[in-house]
Amino acid sequence: MKAIAVFPKTREVKLIDHPEPRLERPTDVKIKILNVGVCGTDREIWEFKYGTPPPGSDYLITGHESFGQVVEVGSAVRAVNVGDYVVPTVRRGCPEHCIACEQMRQDFCYTGHFTERGIKGAHGYMTEYVVDDEKYMNLVPPDLKDVAVLLEPLTIAEKALMQVYTIQTRLPWECRLEQGGANQTCHTALVLGAGPVGLLGAMTLRLLNMDVHVIAREPAPNAKATFAEVLGAHYAGTAGRTAEQVTDPLGNIDLIFEATGAAKASFEFLRVLGKNGIFIFTGVPAPMNDITIDAGALMRDIVLENQVVLGTVNAPKIAFENGIKDLVEFKKRWPQALGSLITGYLPVERFQETVKRTDRNEIKTVLTFVPAPAAVATHA
């Protein structure tokens, strides 16, 4: 079967012929992969910055943002049926069965010996068929099949918000809406970055009725600014402006959701986090030159203003389940905006065109093993 693989030793990325997997255990599920999203992680693996093949293999099949249909199930499978649409999770627990992995929270693995499909030690989803255990399957309603490939990046925001709610129970956090009614906002949130994770994060925060401001480099008007406006959010370009100039009119900043992977810009906005605020890092910066920060000022603010800074990566099954619920709500409220996050489809044979991002209007490119939807333009 066709598969996109990276060969770290020879520094090659190519379309290969890989053996088609078979059911091996009674709880196995075989999936026909329909769509796979391309993200910055895939591009960095294709640039040989990281990515680890499975033991005994000299290549790694990439891809972790998947969507597929069940074509075969083992004798003990009860959770899914042939014909169901599914999105599998990405991370698998460590062989030591640490307390987190034992409880299916491998996103908090203590040993670091987990595997991640398409990233670390396990083949990914940029291939025609995949076999995995039913416990990693997440059922997708047929009505979501055109946007289900967005579920995995959405889970980044879903997991972050799960942690926010846990942390913020330490203080009075719930909104009081007596005067303004249901449309009143009582929390101000910044989203740093207008890529797929940032815009999906903005959508989840708008569902919570937060006053959301998407912060990106490009000045408005642009497609991403229009997207934010459709959500009832705001957009601010940072070109030629400091973090303080962007945020001073906004009052107390309660939440900052970083989705850039840019260390310098992120730490500049950490300076403007408000009292009792929480800053969420989701990006993983590539190795770069050191940056200069006023560590003393940041430390004073974190202590004196009761701030929290957290990093989050990967997501548990419950985040996928929450994401499916939110995708349903997104489609009800903002159907055109949700669909517009997928800016192009390419057949898997043309994956090389996605290795380098050249289109500034691109949000999410999807590699497909089936014909692209007629309503969505494909890249020429």
Secondary structure as GFF3:
##gff-version 3
##sequence-region A 1 380
A	DSSP	beta_strand	2	7	.	.	.	ID=ss1
A	DSSP	beta_strand	12	17	.	.	.	ID=ss2
A	DSSP	beta_strand	28	38	.	.	.	ID=ss3
A	DSSP	alpha_helix	40	46	.	.	.	ID=ss4
A	DSSP	beta_strand	60	61	.	.	.	ID=ss5
A	DSSP	beta_strand	65	73	.	.	.	ID=ss6
A	DSSP	beta_strand	85	88	.	.	.	ID=ss7
A	DSSP	beta_strand	91	92	.	.	.	ID=ss8
A	DSSP	alpha_helix	99	102	.	.	.	ID=ss9
A	DSSP	three_ten_helix	106	108	.	.	.	ID=ss10
A	DSSP	beta_strand	115	117	.	.	.	ID=ss11
A	DSSP	beta_strand	121	122	.	.	.	ID=ss12
A	DSSP	beta_strand	129	133	.	.	.	ID=ss13
A	DSSP	three_ten_helix	134	136	.	.	.	ID=ss14
A	DSSP	beta_strand	137	140	.	.	.	ID=ss15
A	DSSP	three_ten_helix	142	144	.	.	.	ID=ss16
A	DSSP	three_ten_helix	148	150	.	.	.	ID=ss17
A	DSSP	alpha_helix	151	168	.	.	.	ID=ss18
A	DSSP	three_ten_helix	181	183	.	.	.	ID=ss19
A	DSSP	beta_strand	188	192	.	.	.	ID=ss20
A	DSSP	alpha_helix	196	207	.	.	.	ID=ss21
A	DSSP	beta_strand	211	216	.	.	.	ID=ss22
A	DSSP	alpha_helix	223	231	.	.	.	ID=ss23
A	DSSP	beta_strand	234	237	.	.	.	ID=ss24
A	DSSP	alpha_helix	243	247	.	.	.	ID=ss25
A	DSSP	three_ten_helix	248	250	.	.	.	ID=ss26
A	DSSP	beta_strand	255	258	.	.	.	ID=ss27
A	DSSP	alpha_helix	263	270	.	.	.	ID=ss28
A	DSSP	beta_strand	278	281	.	.	.	ID=ss29
A	DSSP	alpha_helix	295	304	.	.	.	ID=ss30
A	DSSP	beta_strand	308	311	.	.	.	ID=ss31
A	DSSP	alpha_helix	317	333	.	.	.	ID=ss32
A	DSSP	alpha_helix	335	340	.	.	.	ID=ss33
A	DSSP	beta_strand	342	347	.	.	.	ID=ss34
A	DSSP	three_ten_helix	348	354	.	.	.	ID=ss35
A	DSSP	beta_strand	364	368	.	.	.	ID=ss36
###
